[in-house]
Structure formats: structure tokens, C-alpha cells
Amino acid sequence: MYENIRDQVQADAIAGIRLVGEPARQRAEELRREIERRGLFCTPIDWISMRQRQLTADLPKP
């Protein structure tokens, strides 16, 4: 489930749109905490980099 949210965020960044909002971010954080509580590992979603990609995609092409 966590990886699905990561994939959706990444797809939004590539497409230059934002379909995944704050509820998905909150759910991802809940899932991340549960993964850590169970002693498992996951790479945290880099929300800032994803947002920067979206902003870059919005810039006009030369």
C-alpha cells in the first residue's frame, strides 16, 4: 500500500499534475509508522523532491 502511494506521487510529478493530496500523505505517514513499528524497512517518500518535479514540469519549455 505504501509503495502504491509512492507510485501515485511519482506519476503525478512526472505528469505535472497533482491528484494525490493531503489525505494520501497522511495515510502514507500512518503506514510508514506501522512499518517501522513492526521492525520492517521502507524508503520514506520524498514529498519535497516530488513537488519540485511538479514545479519544474510546469515551467515553459525553451
Backbone hydrogen bonds in HBPLUS format (Angstrom, degrees):
<---DONOR---> <-ACCEPTOR-->    atom                        ^
c    i                          cat <-CA-CA->   ^        H-A-AA   ^      H-
h    n   atom  resd res      DA  || num        DHA   H-A  angle D-A-AA Bond
n    s   type  num  typ     dist DA aas  dist angle  dist       angle   num
A0005-ILE N   A0001-MET O   3.13 MM   4  6.52 152.8  2.21 148.8 154.6     1
A0006-ARG N   A0002-TYR O   3.04 MM   4  6.41 159.3  2.09 149.0 154.9     2
A0007-ASP N   A0003-GLU O   2.87 MM   4  6.11 158.3  1.92 148.2 153.8     3
A0008-GLN N   A0004-ASN O   2.96 MM   4  6.22 153.8  2.03 146.4 153.3     4
A0009-VAL N   A0005-ILE O   2.91 MM   4  6.16 160.7  1.95 154.8 159.7     5
A0010-GLN N   A0006-ARG O   2.90 MM   4  6.12 160.6  1.94 151.2 156.9     6
A0011-ALA N   A0007-ASP O   2.88 MM   4  6.07 155.1  1.94 145.1 152.2     7
A0012-ASP N   A0008-GLN O   2.95 MM   4  6.18 155.2  2.01 146.6 153.1     8
A0013-ALA N   A0009-VAL O   3.01 MM   4  6.28 157.3  2.06 146.7 152.8     9
A0014-ILE N   A0010-GLN O   2.97 MM   4  6.23 159.0  2.01 151.6 156.8    10
A0015-ALA N   A0011-ALA O   2.92 MM   4  6.05 159.2  1.97 148.2 154.2    11
A0016-GLY N   A0012-ASP O   2.83 MM   4  5.87 124.7  2.14 141.4 155.9    12
A0017-ILE N   A0012-ASP O   3.09 MM   5  5.14 142.7  2.24 144.3 147.5    13
A0024-ALA N   A0021-GLY O   3.16 MM   3  5.63 123.9  2.49 109.3 121.6    14
A0025-ARG N   A0021-GLY O   3.19 MM   4  6.53 151.6  2.27 145.3 153.9    15
A0026-GLN N   A0022-GLU O   2.90 MM   4  6.16 158.0  1.95 158.2 163.1    16
A0027-ARG N   A0023-PRO O   2.97 MM   4  6.19 157.9  2.02 144.8 151.0    17
A0028-ALA N   A0024-ALA O   2.86 MM   4  6.02 156.9  1.91 146.6 153.0    18
A0029-GLU N   A0025-ARG O   3.03 MM   4  6.26 150.9  2.12 141.9 149.5    19
A0030-GLU N   A0026-GLN O   3.01 MM   4  6.34 153.4  2.08 146.9 153.9    20
A0031-LEU N   A0027-ARG O   2.92 MM   4  6.19 161.7  1.95 152.9 157.7    21
A0032-ARG N   A0028-ALA O   2.85 MM   4  6.03 157.9  1.90 148.6 154.9    22
A0033-ARG N   A0029-GLU O   3.03 MM   4  6.22 161.4  2.07 147.9 152.0    23
A0034-GLU N   A0030-GLU O   3.07 MM   4  6.32 155.7  2.13 145.9 152.7    24
A0035-ILE N   A0031-LEU O   2.85 MM   4  6.11 156.6  1.91 152.8 159.5    25
A0036-GLU N   A0032-ARG O   2.98 MM   4  6.24 163.5  2.00 151.6 155.5    26
A0037-ARG N   A0033-ARG O   2.84 MM   4  6.03 152.4  1.91 144.9 153.5    27
A0038-ARG N   A0034-GLU O   3.07 MM   4  6.27 145.6  2.19 144.2 151.8    28
A0040-LEU N   A0035-ILE O   3.01 MM   5  5.34 155.9  2.07 161.8 154.2    29
A0039-GLY N   A0036-GLU O   2.93 MM   3  5.01 157.1  1.98 105.7 112.4    30
A0050-MET N   A0046-ASP O   3.11 MM   4  6.37 161.5  2.14 154.0 159.8    31
A0051-ARG N   A0047-TRP O   2.97 MM   4  6.15 153.1  2.05 142.8 149.9    32
A0052-GLN N   A0048-ILE O   2.90 MM   4  6.18 154.8  1.96 151.0 158.2    33
A0053-ARG N   A0049-SER O   2.98 MM   4  6.24 152.3  2.06 147.6 154.4    34
A0054-GLN N   A0050-MET O   3.14 MM   4  6.46 149.8  2.24 141.3 149.2    35
A0055-LEU N   A0051-ARG O   2.96 MM   4  6.29 158.5  2.01 151.3 156.7    36
A0056-THR N   A0052-GLN O   2.88 MM   4  6.09 158.2  1.92 149.6 155.6    37
A0057-ALA N   A0053-ARG O   2.92 MM   4  6.07 151.7  2.00 143.9 151.7    38
A0058-ASP N   A0054-GLN O   3.13 MM   4  6.41 132.8  2.36 139.9 152.0    39
A0058-ASP N   A0055-LEU O   3.13 MM   3  5.14 133.1  2.36  94.6 107.3    40
A0059-LEU N   A0056-THR O   3.14 MM   3  5.38 152.2  2.22 104.8 113.0    41
